[in-house]
């Protein structure tokens, strides 16, 4: 594993460490993000000096925030040979590790190119005024060629993904004509979406505590009371999802947009403040990708790990927030996908939803 130093706020510490491990980094030291980022380097000057003097063995510096091009350039200049990775690049590394389909790989590459291009343009500007030598000492001319290469590749990938999007839309229309309703399973990464997908389908898709195990949508048709329904396991949400990631995975996330109904999986074991935050942001992400007026059935998962008194409180909390933020909410069902608790009830509610509101 690659050794790295991590800068992260206390609120996101657990998630950032999990993401870093998922990208195969060994975190040797954690610092808090500065309250007022340094204009040139983002991190504090004393921390920068400490890294240069005391951590010569590390290969990467991970800053769990979105950096500006000047931060990348100045940090790379000061920390020669150390990779500078922000929140976007860390997520894209994880996506690349788990991507299975050609489509997912194309989306990852497009997101990375779009994100790196402004950094290269900034290097080009500085190289013209003599402040920066350019990547690998290539100078202004070499950077100019690289910018052209990036633009050509971005244009090509954008056109290819647009074609895939149109093809998917046609496939969805064909499926609807065959009267085969689809239900997307959505929710935060590690909420238990794939466990629920397995429980409802009888399959054994990979379930992992690592984040983003599911990168490409998985579809499977099931019979519920003689009604054929297509279930779709989708990529998981993350807290504070950057707009660049939503854009990069629009084709993948759009599985939710084009589904006839959704099951939103919520992790009941989260503390109340995080339960509120993740429920709210789930609906924000769904709005961002164009979900509106689609019936949603909420599965409050992992109830085998909480006591009954807390369960009632969490159930009411999720129900109240959901109904405040979105309509129609079909129902909120407490389940354990892993233990099979209330899965029969969820299947019955799903059937009622499909034959009632989708016919």
HUPEDA-V692776 format. One record per residue. N is the residue number from 0. RES is the residue in one letter. SS is DSSP state (h for helix, s for strand, l for the rest). BURIAL is + if it has 16 or more other C-alpha atoms within 10 Angstrom, else -. Layout:
# HUPEDA-V692776
n->(N/N)
res->(RES/RES)
ss->(SS/SS)
burial->(BURIAL/BURIAL)
This chain:
# HUPEDA-V692776
n->(0/1/2/3/4/5/6/7/8/9/10/11/12/13/14/15/16/17/18/19/20/21/22/23/24/25/26/27/28/29/30/31/32/33/34/35/36/37/38/39/40/41/42/43/44/45/46/47/48/49/50/51/52/53/54/55/56/57/58/59/60/61/62/63/64/65/66/67/68/69/70/71/72/73/74/75/76/77/78/79/80/81/82/83/84/85/86/87/88/89/90/91/92/93/94/95/96/97/98/99/100/101/102/103/104/105/106/107/108/109/110/111/112/113/114/115/116/117/118/119/120/121/122/123/124/125/126/127/128/129/130/131/132/133/134/135/136/137/138/139/140/141/142/143/144/145/146/147/148/149/150/151/152/153/154/155/156/157/158/159/160/161/162/163/164/165/166/167/168/169/170/171/172/173/174/175/176/177/178/179/180/181/182/183/184/185/186/187/188/189/190/191/192/193/194/195/196/197/198/199/200/201/202/203/204/205/206/207/208/209/210/211/212/213/214/215/216/217/218/219/220/221/222/223/224/225/226/227/228/229/230/231/232/233/234/235/236/237/238/239/240/241/242/243/244/245/246/247/248/249/250/251/252/253/254/255/256/257/258/259/260/261/262/263/264/265/266/267/268/269/270/271/272/273/274/275/276/277/278/279/280/281/282/283/284/285/286/287/288/289/290/291/292/293/294/295/296/297/298/299/300/301/302/303/304/305/306/307/308/309/310/311/312/313/314/315/316/317/318/319/320/321/322/323/324/325/326/327/328/329/330/331/332/333/334/335/336/337/338/339/340/341/342/343/344/345/346/347/348/349/350/351/352/353/354/355/356/357/358)
res->(X/X/X/X/X/X/X/X/X/X/X/X/X/X/X/X/X/X/X/X/X/X/X/X/X/X/X/X/X/X/X/X/X/X/X/X/X/X/X/X/X/X/X/X/X/X/X/X/X/X/X/X/X/X/X/X/X/X/X/X/X/X/X/X/X/X/X/X/X/X/X/X/X/X/X/X/X/X/X/X/X/X/X/X/X/X/X/X/X/X/X/X/X/X/X/X/X/X/X/X/X/X/X/X/X/X/X/X/X/X/X/X/X/X/X/X/X/X/X/X/X/X/X/X/X/X/X/X/X/X/X/X/X/X/X/X/X/X/X/X/X/X/X/X/X/X/X/X/X/X/X/X/X/X/X/X/X/X/X/X/X/X/X/X/X/X/X/X/X/X/X/X/X/X/X/X/X/X/X/X/X/X/X/X/X/X/X/X/X/X/X/X/X/X/X/X/X/X/X/X/X/X/X/X/X/X/X/X/X/X/X/X/X/X/X/X/X/X/X/X/X/X/X/X/X/X/X/X/X/X/X/X/X/X/X/X/X/X/X/X/X/X/X/X/X/X/X/X/X/X/X/X/X/X/X/X/X/X/X/X/X/X/X/X/X/X/X/X/X/X/X/X/X/X/X/X/X/X/X/X/X/X/X/X/X/X/X/X/X/X/X/X/X/X/X/X/X/X/X/X/X/X/X/X/X/X/X/X/X/X/X/X/X/X/X/X/X/X/X/X/X/X/X/X/X/X/X/X/X/X/X/X/X/X/X/X/X/X/X/X/X/X/X/X/X/X/X/X/X/X/X/X/X/X/X/X/X/X/X)
ss->(l/s/s/s/s/s/s/s/l/h/h/h/h/h/h/h/h/h/h/h/h/h/l/l/s/s/s/s/s/s/s/s/l/l/l/l/l/s/l/l/l/s/l/l/h/h/h/h/h/h/h/h/h/h/l/l/l/l/l/s/s/s/s/l/l/l/l/l/h/h/h/h/h/h/h/h/h/h/l/l/l/l/s/s/s/s/h/h/h/h/h/h/h/h/h/h/h/h/l/l/l/h/h/h/h/h/h/h/h/h/h/h/h/h/h/h/h/h/h/h/h/h/h/h/h/h/h/h/l/l/l/l/l/l/h/h/h/l/h/h/h/h/h/h/h/h/h/h/h/h/h/h/h/h/h/h/h/h/h/h/h/h/h/h/h/h/h/h/h/h/h/h/h/h/h/h/h/l/l/l/l/s/s/s/s/s/s/s/l/l/l/l/h/h/h/h/h/h/h/h/h/l/l/l/l/l/l/l/l/l/l/l/l/l/l/l/l/s/s/s/s/s/s/s/l/l/s/s/s/s/s/s/s/l/l/l/s/l/l/l/l/l/h/h/h/h/h/h/l/h/h/h/h/h/h/h/h/h/l/l/s/s/s/s/s/s/s/l/l/l/l/h/h/h/h/h/h/h/h/h/h/h/h/h/h/h/h/h/l/l/l/l/l/l/l/s/s/s/s/s/s/l/h/h/h/l/l/h/h/h/h/h/h/h/h/h/h/h/h/h/h/h/h/h/h/l/l/l/s/s/s/s/s/s/l/s/l/l/l/l/s/l/h/h/h/h/h/h/h/h/h/h/h/h/h/h/h/l/l)
burial->(-/-/+/+/+/+/+/+/+/-/-/-/+/-/+/+/+/-/+/+/+/+/+/+/+/+/+/-/-/-/-/-/+/-/-/-/-/-/-/+/+/+/+/+/-/-/-/-/-/-/+/+/-/-/-/-/-/+/+/+/+/+/+/+/+/-/+/+/+/+/+/+/+/-/+/+/-/-/+/-/-/+/+/+/+/+/+/+/+/+/+/+/+/+/+/+/-/+/+/-/-/-/+/+/+/+/+/+/+/+/+/+/-/+/-/-/+/-/+/+/+/+/+/+/+/+/+/-/-/-/-/+/+/+/-/-/-/-/+/+/-/-/+/+/-/+/+/-/-/+/-/-/-/+/-/-/+/-/-/-/+/-/-/-/+/-/-/+/-/-/-/+/-/-/-/-/-/-/-/+/+/+/+/+/+/+/+/+/+/+/+/+/+/+/+/+/+/+/+/+/+/-/-/-/-/-/-/-/-/-/+/+/+/+/+/+/+/+/+/+/+/-/-/-/-/-/-/+/+/+/+/+/+/+/+/+/+/+/-/-/-/-/-/-/+/+/+/+/+/+/+/+/+/+/+/+/+/+/+/+/+/+/+/+/+/+/+/+/+/-/-/-/-/-/+/+/-/+/+/+/+/+/+/-/+/+/-/-/+/-/+/-/-/+/+/+/+/+/+/+/+/+/+/+/-/-/-/-/-/-/+/-/-/+/+/-/-/+/+/-/-/+/-/-/-/+/-/-/+/+/+/+/+/+/+/+/+/+/-/-/+/+/+/-/-/+/-/-/+/+/+/-/+/+/-/-/-/-/-)
